[in-house]
Amino acid sequence: MWRVVLAVGLGAAFEAVLGWLLRRRRPASATASEVIFFPSRVTCTEELLAGAPCACPLPHGESALGRLLVRVLAARRSLDLCLFAFSSPQLGRAVVLLHRRGVRIRLVVDADYMALRGSQIGPLRKAGIQVRHDQDSGYMHHKFAIVDKKVLITGSLNWTTQAIQTNRENVLVVEDQALVNIFLEEFEKIWENYNPVNYTFFSKHEKTGIENG
């Protein structure tokens, strides 16, 4: 009888060890926490941004923009933004709110699209938020945000009112540290490349001409 009990016990122990080994060998898969599709229906976002009920005539309830705002406003320590265009007043207001709460904000944008009608870049800079832009011949076409170095928000969406209300767009929210780290590395590289101390305002020929003059 004791042999049977021992065999059963050893078998259970072997299965437990085998299961543990298999779990360790299995690669961690990226977890898509949320997928948000646009265009967004127009709704009141004042309750999210002001933290108080609003009696305006706009519809109240969930919307794609509201879901994105919730994700952005969840930042507690840092928010790194890499955006092609940024003109959404609601998202601009959310970023300023985070800045006032002490969240570290860093924003990279495309130089050619900084001055779009309704651009939020001026107000954000005026609020004291760090903004850097490219000097390359191609576009800085990324569209991603990293919340607290733990959550990645990325997709086709430009942070503009037209894209939010009119375009067929997608946003993917991912909580997978390995994937987030890859985007963090790319952001840090771009942030350093676009450091103003590295900007070139004159060509080599123009510099030489000025110096020789």
CYANA upper distance limits for C-alpha pairs under 8 A (distance plus 0.5 A):
  1 MET  CA      5 VAL  CA      6.99
  2 TRP  CA      6 LEU  CA      6.52
  3 ARG  CA      7 ALA  CA      6.57
  4 VAL  CA      8 VAL  CA      6.69
  5 VAL  CA      9 GLY  CA      6.61
  6 LEU  CA     10 LEU  CA      6.55
  7 ALA  CA     11 GLY  CA      6.52
  8 VAL  CA     12 ALA  CA      6.72
  9 GLY  CA     13 ALA  CA      6.70
 10 LEU  CA     14 PHE  CA      6.54
 11 GLY  CA     15 GLU  CA      6.77
 12 ALA  CA     16 ALA  CA      6.73
 13 ALA  CA     17 VAL  CA      6.75
 14 PHE  CA     18 LEU  CA      6.53
 15 GLU  CA     19 GLY  CA      6.51
 16 ALA  CA     20 TRP  CA      6.77
 17 VAL  CA     21 LEU  CA      6.75
 18 LEU  CA     22 LEU  CA      6.69
 19 GLY  CA     23 ARG  CA      6.67
 20 TRP  CA     24 ARG  CA      6.80
 21 LEU  CA     25 ARG  CA      6.77
 22 LEU  CA     26 ARG  CA      6.58
 29 SER  CA    176 ASP  CA      8.27
 30 ALA  CA    174 VAL  CA      7.61
 30 ALA  CA    175 GLU  CA      7.65
 30 ALA  CA    176 ASP  CA      5.73
 30 ALA  CA    179 LEU  CA      7.77
 31 THR  CA    174 VAL  CA      6.32
 31 THR  CA    175 GLU  CA      6.31
 31 THR  CA    176 ASP  CA      6.50
 32 ALA  CA    172 LEU  CA      7.45
 32 ALA  CA    173 VAL  CA      6.50
 32 ALA  CA    174 VAL  CA      5.15
 32 ALA  CA    175 GLU  CA      7.20
 33 SER  CA    172 LEU  CA      8.40
 33 SER  CA    173 VAL  CA      6.07
 33 SER  CA    174 VAL  CA      5.89
 33 SER  CA    175 GLU  CA      6.88
 34 GLU  CA    172 LEU  CA      6.60
 34 GLU  CA    173 VAL  CA      5.58
 34 GLU  CA    174 VAL  CA      7.61
 35 VAL  CA    170 ASN  CA      7.74
 35 VAL  CA    171 VAL  CA      6.33
 35 VAL  CA    172 LEU  CA      5.21
 35 VAL  CA    173 VAL  CA      6.72
 36 ILE  CA     64 ALA  CA      6.56
 36 ILE  CA     67 ARG  CA      8.04
 36 ILE  CA     68 LEU  CA      8.12
 36 ILE  CA    170 ASN  CA      6.29
 36 ILE  CA    171 VAL  CA      5.51
 36 ILE  CA    172 LEU  CA      6.92
 37 PHE  CA     64 ALA  CA      7.05
 37 PHE  CA    168 ARG  CA      7.82
 37 PHE  CA    169 GLU  CA      6.32
 37 PHE  CA    170 ASN  CA      5.10
 37 PHE  CA    171 VAL  CA      6.87
 38 PHE  CA     64 ALA  CA      6.79
 38 PHE  CA    163 ALA  CA      8.38
 38 PHE  CA    164 ILE  CA      6.64
 38 PHE  CA    165 GLN  CA      7.72
 38 PHE  CA    166 THR  CA      8.26
 38 PHE  CA    167 ASN  CA      7.02
 38 PHE  CA    168 ARG  CA      5.82
 38 PHE  CA    169 GLU  CA      5.32
 38 PHE  CA    170 ASN  CA      6.54
 39 PRO  CA     64 ALA  CA      7.91
 39 PRO  CA    163 ALA  CA      7.55
 39 PRO  CA    164 ILE  CA      5.77
 39 PRO  CA    165 GLN  CA      5.27
 39 PRO  CA    166 THR  CA      5.73
 39 PRO  CA    167 ASN  CA      5.83
 39 PRO  CA    168 ARG  CA      6.07
 39 PRO  CA    169 GLU  CA      7.10
 40 SER  CA     63 SER  CA      6.43
 40 SER  CA     64 ALA  CA      5.40
 40 SER  CA     65 LEU  CA      6.42
 40 SER  CA    164 ILE  CA      6.26
 40 SER  CA    165 GLN  CA      5.66
 40 SER  CA    166 THR  CA      8.16
 41 ARG  CA     63 SER  CA      6.53
 41 ARG  CA     64 ALA  CA      7.74
 41 ARG  CA    165 GLN  CA      7.17
 42 VAL  CA     58 LEU  CA      7.98
 42 VAL  CA     59 PRO  CA      7.70
 42 VAL  CA     63 SER  CA      7.96
 42 VAL  CA    165 GLN  CA      7.75
 43 THR  CA     58 LEU  CA      6.18
 43 THR  CA     59 PRO  CA      5.37
 43 THR  CA     60 HIS  CA      6.01
 43 THR  CA     61 GLY  CA      7.27
 43 THR  CA     62 GLU  CA      8.13
 43 THR  CA     63 SER  CA      7.19
 43 THR  CA     66 GLY  CA      8.50
 44 CYS  CA     54 CYS  CA      8.34
 44 CYS  CA     56 CYS  CA      7.92
 44 CYS  CA     58 LEU  CA      5.93
 44 CYS  CA     59 PRO  CA      6.53
 44 CYS  CA     60 HIS  CA      5.96
 44 CYS  CA     61 GLY  CA      8.16
 45 THR  CA     49 LEU  CA      6.85
 45 THR  CA     66 GLY  CA      6.93
 45 THR  CA     90 GLN  CA      8.07
 46 GLU  CA     50 ALA  CA      5.98
 46 GLU  CA     51 GLY  CA      7.81
 46 GLU  CA     52 ALA  CA      7.86
 46 GLU  CA     53 PRO  CA      8.05
 46 GLU  CA     54 CYS  CA      6.83
 47 GLU  CA     51 GLY  CA      5.40
 47 GLU  CA     52 ALA  CA      5.44
 47 GLU  CA     53 PRO  CA      5.77
 47 GLU  CA     54 CYS  CA      6.58
 48 LEU  CA     52 ALA  CA      8.11
 48 LEU  CA     66 GLY  CA      8.13
 48 LEU  CA     69 LEU  CA      8.09
 48 LEU  CA     70 VAL  CA      7.88
 49 LEU  CA     90 GLN  CA      8.46
 49 LEU  CA     93 ARG  CA      8.05
 49 LEU  CA     94 ALA  CA      6.98
 49 LEU  CA     97 LEU  CA      8.45
 62 GLU  CA     66 GLY  CA      6.67
 62 GLU  CA     67 ARG  CA      7.60
 63 SER  CA     67 ARG  CA      6.74
 64 ALA  CA     68 LEU  CA      6.82
 65 LEU  CA     69 LEU  CA      6.62
 65 LEU  CA    164 ILE  CA      7.49
 66 GLY  CA     70 VAL  CA      6.74
 67 ARG  CA     71 ARG  CA      7.03
 68 LEU  CA     72 VAL  CA      6.83
 69 LEU  CA     73 LEU  CA      6.40
 69 LEU  CA     91 LEU  CA      7.25
 69 LEU  CA     94 ALA  CA      7.68
 70 VAL  CA     74 ALA  CA      6.68
 71 ARG  CA     75 ALA  CA      8.14
 72 VAL  CA     94 ALA  CA      7.89
 72 VAL  CA     95 VAL  CA      8.34
 72 VAL  CA    147 VAL  CA      7.55
 73 LEU  CA     94 ALA  CA      6.95
 73 LEU  CA     95 VAL  CA      8.28
 73 LEU  CA     98 LEU  CA      7.36
 74 ALA  CA    147 VAL  CA      8.14
 75 ALA  CA     79 LEU  CA      6.92
 75 ALA  CA     98 LEU  CA      7.78
 75 ALA  CA    103 VAL  CA      7.60
 75 ALA  CA    147 VAL  CA      5.94
 75 ALA  CA    148 ASP  CA      6.33
 76 ARG  CA     98 LEU  CA      8.33
 76 ARG  CA    103 VAL  CA      6.38
 76 ARG  CA    148 ASP  CA      7.05
 77 ARG  CA    102 GLY  CA      7.92
 77 ARG  CA    103 VAL  CA      5.27
 77 ARG  CA    104 ARG  CA      6.66
 77 ARG  CA    148 ASP  CA      5.96
 78 SER  CA    103 VAL  CA      5.61
 78 SER  CA    104 ARG  CA      5.01
 78 SER  CA    105 ILE  CA      6.43
 78 SER  CA    146 ILE  CA      8.50
 78 SER  CA    147 VAL  CA      6.59
 78 SER  CA    148 ASP  CA      5.19
 78 SER  CA    149 LYS  CA      7.55
 79 LEU  CA    103 VAL  CA      7.53
 79 LEU  CA    104 ARG  CA      6.70
 79 LEU  CA    105 ILE  CA      5.47
 79 LEU  CA    106 ARG  CA      7.03
 79 LEU  CA    145 ALA  CA      7.41
 79 LEU  CA    146 ILE  CA      6.22
 79 LEU  CA    147 VAL  CA      5.36
 79 LEU  CA    148 ASP  CA      6.57
 79 LEU  CA    149 LYS  CA      8.20
 80 ASP  CA    105 ILE  CA      6.44
 80 ASP  CA    106 ARG  CA      5.43
 80 ASP  CA    107 LEU  CA      6.59
 80 ASP  CA    145 ALA  CA      6.04
 80 ASP  CA    146 ILE  CA      5.64
 80 ASP  CA    147 VAL  CA      7.28
 80 ASP  CA    187 PHE  CA      8.26
 81 LEU  CA    105 ILE  CA      8.22
 81 LEU  CA    106 ARG  CA      6.62
 81 LEU  CA    107 LEU  CA      5.17
 81 LEU  CA    108 VAL  CA      6.60
 81 LEU  CA    143 LYS  CA      8.41
 81 LEU  CA    144 PHE  CA      6.67
 81 LEU  CA    145 ALA  CA      4.99
 81 LEU  CA    146 ILE  CA      7.15
 82 CYS  CA    107 LEU  CA      6.48
 82 CYS  CA    108 VAL  CA      5.23
 82 CYS  CA    109 VAL  CA      6.63
 82 CYS  CA    142 HIS  CA      6.37
 82 CYS  CA    143 LYS  CA      6.14
 82 CYS  CA    144 PHE  CA      5.84
 82 CYS  CA    145 ALA  CA      6.66
 82 CYS  CA    187 PHE  CA      7.79
 83 LEU  CA    107 LEU  CA      8.12
 83 LEU  CA    108 VAL  CA      6.71
 83 LEU  CA    109 VAL  CA      5.58
 83 LEU  CA    110 ASP  CA      7.68
 83 LEU  CA    140 MET  CA      8.11
 83 LEU  CA    141 HIS  CA      7.39
 83 LEU  CA    142 HIS  CA      6.05
 83 LEU  CA    143 LYS  CA      5.03
 83 LEU  CA    144 PHE  CA      6.89
 83 LEU  CA    158 ASN  CA      7.43
 83 LEU  CA    159 TRP  CA      7.86
 84 PHE  CA    109 VAL  CA      5.89
 84 PHE  CA    110 ASP  CA      5.71
 84 PHE  CA    113 TYR  CA      7.57
 84 PHE  CA    139 TYR  CA      8.21
 84 PHE  CA    140 MET  CA      6.40
 84 PHE  CA    141 HIS  CA      5.38
 84 PHE  CA    142 HIS  CA      6.41
 84 PHE  CA    143 LYS  CA      6.63
 84 PHE  CA    158 ASN  CA      7.02
 85 ALA  CA    109 VAL  CA      7.10
 85 ALA  CA    110 ASP  CA      7.34
 85 ALA  CA    113 TYR  CA      6.24
 85 ALA  CA    114 MET  CA      7.37
 85 ALA  CA    116 LEU  CA      8.50
 85 ALA  CA    119 SER  CA      8.35
 85 ALA  CA    158 ASN  CA      6.31
 85 ALA  CA    159 TRP  CA      6.62
 85 ALA  CA    160 THR  CA      7.14
 86 PHE  CA     92 GLY  CA      8.25
 86 PHE  CA    109 VAL  CA      8.39
 86 PHE  CA    114 MET  CA      8.14
 86 PHE  CA    119 SER  CA      6.41
 86 PHE  CA    120 GLN  CA      6.42
 86 PHE  CA    121 ILE  CA      7.65
 86 PHE  CA    158 ASN  CA      7.35
 86 PHE  CA    159 TRP  CA      5.27
 86 PHE  CA    160 THR  CA      5.96
 87 SER  CA     92 GLY  CA      7.81
 87 SER  CA    116 LEU  CA      7.91
 87 SER  CA    117 ARG  CA      8.08
 87 SER  CA    118 GLY  CA      5.83
 87 SER  CA    119 SER  CA      4.72
 87 SER  CA    120 GLN  CA      5.55
 87 SER  CA    121 ILE  CA      8.40
 87 SER  CA    159 TRP  CA      6.72
 87 SER  CA    160 THR  CA      5.10
 87 SER  CA    161 THR  CA      7.02
 88 SER  CA     92 GLY  CA      6.51
 88 SER  CA    118 GLY  CA      8.20
 88 SER  CA    119 SER  CA      8.14
 88 SER  CA    120 GLN  CA      7.61
 88 SER  CA    159 TRP  CA      6.21
 88 SER  CA    160 THR  CA      5.06
 88 SER  CA    161 THR  CA      5.46
 89 PRO  CA     93 ARG  CA      6.46
 89 PRO  CA    118 GLY  CA      8.37
 89 PRO  CA    120 GLN  CA      7.42
 89 PRO  CA    161 THR  CA      8.30
 90 GLN  CA     94 ALA  CA      6.76
 91 LEU  CA     95 VAL  CA      6.79
 91 LEU  CA    159 TRP  CA      7.86
 92 GLY  CA     96 VAL  CA      6.88
 92 GLY  CA    120 GLN  CA      6.42
 92 GLY  CA    124 LEU  CA      7.76
 93 ARG  CA     97 LEU  CA      6.66
 94 ALA  CA     98 LEU  CA      6.82
 95 VAL  CA     99 HIS  CA      6.75
 95 VAL  CA    105 ILE  CA      8.17
 95 VAL  CA    124 LEU  CA      8.45
 96 VAL  CA    100 ARG  CA      6.76
 96 VAL  CA    124 LEU  CA      7.18
 96 VAL  CA    127 ALA  CA      7.41
 96 VAL  CA    129 ILE  CA      8.44
 97 LEU  CA    101 ARG  CA      6.86
 98 LEU  CA    102 GLY  CA      7.05
 98 LEU  CA    103 VAL  CA      5.85
 98 LEU  CA    105 ILE  CA      8.39
 99 HIS  CA    103 VAL  CA      5.55
 99 HIS  CA    104 ARG  CA      6.94
 99 HIS  CA    105 ILE  CA      6.89
 99 HIS  CA    129 ILE  CA      7.68
105 ILE  CA    129 ILE  CA      6.73
105 ILE  CA    130 GLN  CA      7.21
106 ARG  CA    129 ILE  CA      7.40
106 ARG  CA    130 GLN  CA      5.80
106 ARG  CA    131 VAL  CA      6.78
107 LEU  CA    129 ILE  CA      8.26
107 LEU  CA    130 GLN  CA      6.72
107 LEU  CA    131 VAL  CA      5.28
107 LEU  CA    132 ARG  CA      6.82
108 VAL  CA    131 VAL  CA      6.33
108 VAL  CA    132 ARG  CA      5.41
108 VAL  CA    133 HIS  CA      6.03
108 VAL  CA    134 ASP  CA      8.46
108 VAL  CA    191 TRP  CA      7.56
109 VAL  CA    113 TYR  CA      8.13
109 VAL  CA    114 MET  CA      7.39
109 VAL  CA    131 VAL  CA      7.98
109 VAL  CA    132 ARG  CA      7.00
109 VAL  CA    133 HIS  CA      5.51
109 VAL  CA    134 ASP  CA      7.61
109 VAL  CA    140 MET  CA      7.15
110 ASP  CA    114 MET  CA      6.88
110 ASP  CA    133 HIS  CA      6.02
110 ASP  CA    134 ASP  CA      6.29
110 ASP  CA    139 TYR  CA      6.72
110 ASP  CA    140 MET  CA      5.33
110 ASP  CA    141 HIS  CA      7.59
111 ALA  CA    133 HIS  CA      5.77
111 ALA  CA    134 ASP  CA      6.14
111 ALA  CA    135 GLN  CA      7.47
111 ALA  CA    140 MET  CA      8.41
112 ASP  CA    139 TYR  CA      8.40
114 MET  CA    119 SER  CA      6.89
114 MET  CA    121 ILE  CA      6.79
115 ALA  CA    119 SER  CA      6.31
115 ALA  CA    121 ILE  CA      8.19
120 GLN  CA    124 LEU  CA      6.57
121 ILE  CA    125 ARG  CA      6.58
121 ILE  CA    131 VAL  CA      8.13
122 GLY  CA    126 LYS  CA      6.59
123 PRO  CA    127 ALA  CA      6.66
124 LEU  CA    128 GLY  CA      7.13
124 LEU  CA    129 ILE  CA      6.05
125 ARG  CA    129 ILE  CA      5.53
125 ARG  CA    130 GLN  CA      7.05
125 ARG  CA    131 VAL  CA      7.16
132 ARG  CA    191 TRP  CA      7.67
132 ARG  CA    194 TYR  CA      6.50
132 ARG  CA    195 ASN  CA      7.37
132 ARG  CA    196 PRO  CA      7.97
133 HIS  CA    194 TYR  CA      6.49
134 ASP  CA    139 TYR  CA      8.46
134 ASP  CA    140 MET  CA      7.04
134 ASP  CA    194 TYR  CA      6.26
135 GLN  CA    194 TYR  CA      8.06
135 GLN  CA    199 TYR  CA      7.67
135 GLN  CA    200 THR  CA      8.46
143 LYS  CA    154 THR  CA      6.49
143 LYS  CA    155 GLY  CA      6.98
143 LYS  CA    156 SER  CA      7.29
143 LYS  CA    157 LEU  CA      7.29
143 LYS  CA    158 ASN  CA      6.95
144 PHE  CA    152 LEU  CA      7.67
144 PHE  CA    153 ILE  CA      6.00
144 PHE  CA    154 THR  CA      4.79
144 PHE  CA    155 GLY  CA      7.44
145 ALA  CA    152 LEU  CA      6.45
145 ALA  CA    153 ILE  CA      5.52
145 ALA  CA    154 THR  CA      6.94
146 ILE  CA    150 LYS  CA      7.42
146 ILE  CA    151 VAL  CA      6.10
146 ILE  CA    152 LEU  CA      5.24
146 ILE  CA    153 ILE  CA      6.75
146 ILE  CA    180 VAL  CA      7.95
146 ILE  CA    183 PHE  CA      8.46
146 ILE  CA    184 LEU  CA      7.96
147 VAL  CA    151 VAL  CA      5.52
147 VAL  CA    152 LEU  CA      7.02
147 VAL  CA    153 ILE  CA      8.37
149 LYS  CA    180 VAL  CA      7.51
149 LYS  CA    181 ASN  CA      8.22
149 LYS  CA    184 LEU  CA      7.77
150 LYS  CA    175 GLU  CA      6.91
150 LYS  CA    176 ASP  CA      7.87
150 LYS  CA    177 GLN  CA      6.62
150 LYS  CA    180 VAL  CA      6.83
151 VAL  CA    173 VAL  CA      7.51
151 VAL  CA    174 VAL  CA      6.38
151 VAL  CA    175 GLU  CA      5.40
151 VAL  CA    176 ASP  CA      7.79
151 VAL  CA    177 GLN  CA      8.32
151 VAL  CA    180 VAL  CA      7.11
152 LEU  CA    172 LEU  CA      8.41
152 LEU  CA    173 VAL  CA      6.18
152 LEU  CA    174 VAL  CA      5.63
152 LEU  CA    175 GLU  CA      6.94
152 LEU  CA    180 VAL  CA      6.32
152 LEU  CA    183 PHE  CA      8.46
153 ILE  CA    171 VAL  CA      7.20
153 ILE  CA    172 LEU  CA      6.26
153 ILE  CA    173 VAL  CA      5.12
153 ILE  CA    174 VAL  CA      7.05
154 THR  CA    171 VAL  CA      6.02
154 THR  CA    172 LEU  CA      5.88
154 THR  CA    173 VAL  CA      7.15
155 GLY  CA    169 GLU  CA      8.17
155 GLY  CA    170 ASN  CA      5.95
155 GLY  CA    171 VAL  CA      4.91
155 GLY  CA    172 LEU  CA      6.28
156 SER  CA    169 GLU  CA      6.14
156 SER  CA    170 ASN  CA      6.05
156 SER  CA    171 VAL  CA      7.10
157 LEU  CA    163 ALA  CA      6.99
157 LEU  CA    164 ILE  CA      7.89
157 LEU  CA    169 GLU  CA      5.93
157 LEU  CA    170 ASN  CA      6.57
157 LEU  CA    171 VAL  CA      6.97
158 ASN  CA    163 ALA  CA      6.59
158 ASN  CA    164 ILE  CA      8.27
159 TRP  CA    163 ALA  CA      7.51
159 TRP  CA    164 ILE  CA      7.65
160 THR  CA    164 ILE  CA      6.69
161 THR  CA    165 GLN  CA      6.46
162 GLN  CA    166 THR  CA      5.89
162 GLN  CA    167 ASN  CA      7.36
163 ALA  CA    167 ASN  CA      5.26
163 ALA  CA    168 ARG  CA      8.16
163 ALA  CA    169 GLU  CA      7.78
164 ILE  CA    169 GLU  CA      8.28
174 VAL  CA    180 VAL  CA      8.45
175 GLU  CA    180 VAL  CA      7.91
176 ASP  CA    180 VAL  CA      6.58
177 GLN  CA    181 ASN  CA      6.43
178 ALA  CA    182 ILE  CA      7.18
179 LEU  CA    183 PHE  CA      7.24
180 VAL  CA    184 LEU  CA      6.61
181 ASN  CA    185 GLU  CA      6.60
182 ILE  CA    186 GLU  CA      6.93
183 PHE  CA    187 PHE  CA      6.58
184 LEU  CA    188 GLU  CA      6.65
185 GLU  CA    189 LYS  CA      6.78
186 GLU  CA    190 ILE  CA      6.76
187 PHE  CA    191 TRP  CA      6.44
188 GLU  CA    192 GLU  CA      6.67
189 LYS  CA    193 ASN  CA      6.66
190 ILE  CA    194 TYR  CA      6.55
191 TRP  CA    195 ASN  CA      6.82
193 ASN  CA    198 ASN  CA      7.62
194 TYR  CA    198 ASN  CA      7.33
194 TYR  CA    199 TYR  CA      7.72
195 ASN  CA    199 TYR  CA      7.58
202 PHE  CA    206 GLU  CA      6.28
202 PHE  CA    207 LYS  CA      6.51
203 SER  CA    207 LYS  CA      6.68
204 LYS  CA    208 THR  CA      6.70
205 HIS  CA    209 GLY  CA      6.67
206 GLU  CA    210 ILE  CA      6.68
207 LYS  CA    211 GLU  CA      6.61
208 THR  CA    212 ASN  CA      6.48
209 GLY  CA    213 GLY  CA      6.51
